[in-house]
Amino acid sequence: MTIKKLILTISFVSIISLVFGQRFMTVKPEEVGMSSSRLTFLDETLNNYVNDGELSGAALMVLRNGKVAYEGYFGEQDMERDIPITERSIYRIASQTKAIVSVAIMMLQEEGKLLISDPLSKYIPEFKESTVAISNEDGSYDIVPTKREIRLRDLLTHTAGIGYGYGPGAELWQETGIQGWYFAHRDEPIVETIKKMAALPNEAHPGERYVYGYNTDILGAVVELVSGQTLSEFIKRRILEPLDMIDTHFYLPPQKAGRLAKVYAAGKEGLSLSPDESTMVGQGGYINGPRKSYSGGAGLLSTTEDYATFLQMMLNGGTYGDHRILSQKSVELMTVNHLGSIEFPWTGGVGFGLGFSVVEDLGSRGELGSEGEYGWGGAYHSVYWVDPVEDLVVVYFTQLIPAGDIDDHQKIRALIYQAIVN
C-alpha cells in the first residue's frame, strides 16, 4: 500500500468513527498498561504481510480493561475494486459462531428449559440409537451402536464423537450430501439436516475422544426446538440486540453487501480470489443464498467491534452495560477444561471447555499468554482469545482460505504480549 493510499485509508476510518461512533473508549495504551512504541511492531508486521502479498487485508482489535488499546486495519477487503479494510468491514467468522451458540444453550439451561446433562434424544429423538464406524486393519469398517447416548455436554465439549463426515463411513455422509462445515447454500431448515445426520455413523463413542465437527450445529437445532424460534431469531433477540451487535448476521442484509470482505486463497503464485459459487472455500451464499439454514457451528458474519463486545461480555462475567446475558457461574463453567483424561489433539497444555479452548499449562503450550486464557478461531483464518489474568480481549479477522504457510497468528500473539508493561 502506498503512503498516499494509507493516508486516505486512515482518513476514511477517522470519518467513519466520527459518523457512527464507537462502542468502546479508545485510550492511549499507557493508560491500560501497554506501550505505544512496542505496539508499533504490530503495524509494521501486519503491513508487511499485506505488502508481501500474504494477506489481502486484516483487522485487529485489542481491548484491555474494557478499553481499546490497539486497533488496526490493513490492506483491502476487495483487492479488485481497491476497497480498503475499515472498522466497518464485515467478515465470515465461521467457527467463531460456536461460542455464541454455546452461550445460547447455557442461557436456556439458566431458564430451566434444558440441562446440559440431558440426552440429545430428549430433543431430537432420531439420535436415540446412534452408531459408530469402527475401522478394521484391512481398511474396512464395522458399524456398531454407541456405548451410551450423546448428551448435550458432549456436544459442547466436542466429545460426542461426531466429526465433519470425513472419518470411517465417509462415503455414507457424502451420499447424504453432508460433509464439511458449510451450510449457507442449503435450502432447508437446519433441524432437517441434523435429523439426517442421526442416521449416519459417528467417528467415536460419546465421551471417549475429542472429535471436532457438527456438534455446535446440532446444538443450534436444539436451540430452535427448545425455544420455538429459529436460531437466527433467538440469537438476535437474546444476545445480539442486548449487546448492540448490529452487524452480526447469518445472512447479510442487502444494504450491507458492500461491506463484506472478499475471500482470497493462498497459493504458490500468491493470493487469488476464491470462487463466487457456494462452496466451502469460496465466497459462500451469505448474500444470495436461500437464507433458510442457520449454522450454529460456522454460519455467522460479524465485525471486529461486534465480536469484541461479545467477548467483553464473557470477560465481564456475563454482563455488558445494563444487560446480563449469562450468570457468572455459567461463564466460569464454560471457561474451564472439561476434557479430563481425554487428550486435546492439536496443542499441548490446552483443554476444552463449553465452546472454547482453555489454556491450562503455559509452558507446554510454548507461546506467550496466560493460564486460564480461552478462545478459538475460524476457517477463514480468524482467531480470538480472552485473557482474564491480563484483562485482555483480542479479535483478529482475515478472509483467507486456504491460509498456506503463514505465521501471523503466532506473531500477533507475541507482539501483543510483549507490549504489556504493567
PEHU-V609643 format. One record per helix or strand of 2 or more residues. SS is the DSSP state (helix for helix, strand for strand). FROM is the first residue (numbers start at 1). LEN is the number of residues. Records with the same first field share a line. If there is no record, write none. Layout:
# PEHU-V609643
SS->FROM-LEN ; FROM-LEN
This chain:
# PEHU-V609643
helix->3-18 ; 29-4 ; 36-16 ; 94-17 ; 120-3 ; 125-3 ; 152-5 ; 170-7 ; 190-8 ; 215-13 ; 231-10 ; 254-6 ; 304-12 ; 328-7 ; 362-4 ; 408-10
strand->57-8 ; 67-12 ; 83-2 ; 90-3 ; 131-5 ; 141-5 ; 264-4 ; 270-4 ; 301-2 ; 319-2 ; 323-2 ; 350-3 ; 357-3 ; 374-5 ; 382-6 ; 392-6
